[in-house]
Amino acid sequence: MARKRLTSVARKLRRERTEAELRLWSSLRDRQLGGYKFVEQFPIGDHVADLACRRAKLVVELDGGQHRAELDAERTRAIEAAGFRVIRFWNHDVLGNADGVLETILSELRLGGGE
């Protein structure tokens, strides 16, 4: 039952993406970054990850003004407990330095042994 609820939450989040999510997703979709496949709004445990590469076990979270450090830390621990590594970027980093963000993601993918 909880899985079904998270799936509907994920669908809703896909329809209501932020500008940063749209921009980053447009660079990650269709295996554009190093051939790695990403999915968006991916349910993991009780959480929905912004972007995930299942093969490399990497989650990319985008944070805006609505995020609170203590809640993000709890969320990160839960996602890591499911076997994923988590990297976070502020929305303004994606919007102002997309190339740097993509380089960091690619480095993390390669570190994870997903190749």
Salt bridges, closest charged atoms under 4 A:
GLU16 OE1 - LYS12 NZ 3.27
GLU19 OE2 - ARG23 NE 3.07
ASP30 OD2 - ARG29 NE 3.69
GLU40 OE1 - ARG17 NH1 2.91
GLU61 OE1 - ARG75 NE 2.64
ASP63 OD1 - HIS67 ND1 3.35
ASP63 OD1 - ARG88 NH1 2.83
GLU70 OE2 - ARG68 NH2 2.68
ASP72 OD1 - HIS67 ND1 2.94
ASP72 OD1 - ARG88 NH1 3.89
ASP93 OD1 - HIS92 ND1 3.45
GLU108 OE1 - ARG85 NH1 2.69
GLU115 OE2 - ARG110 NE 3.98
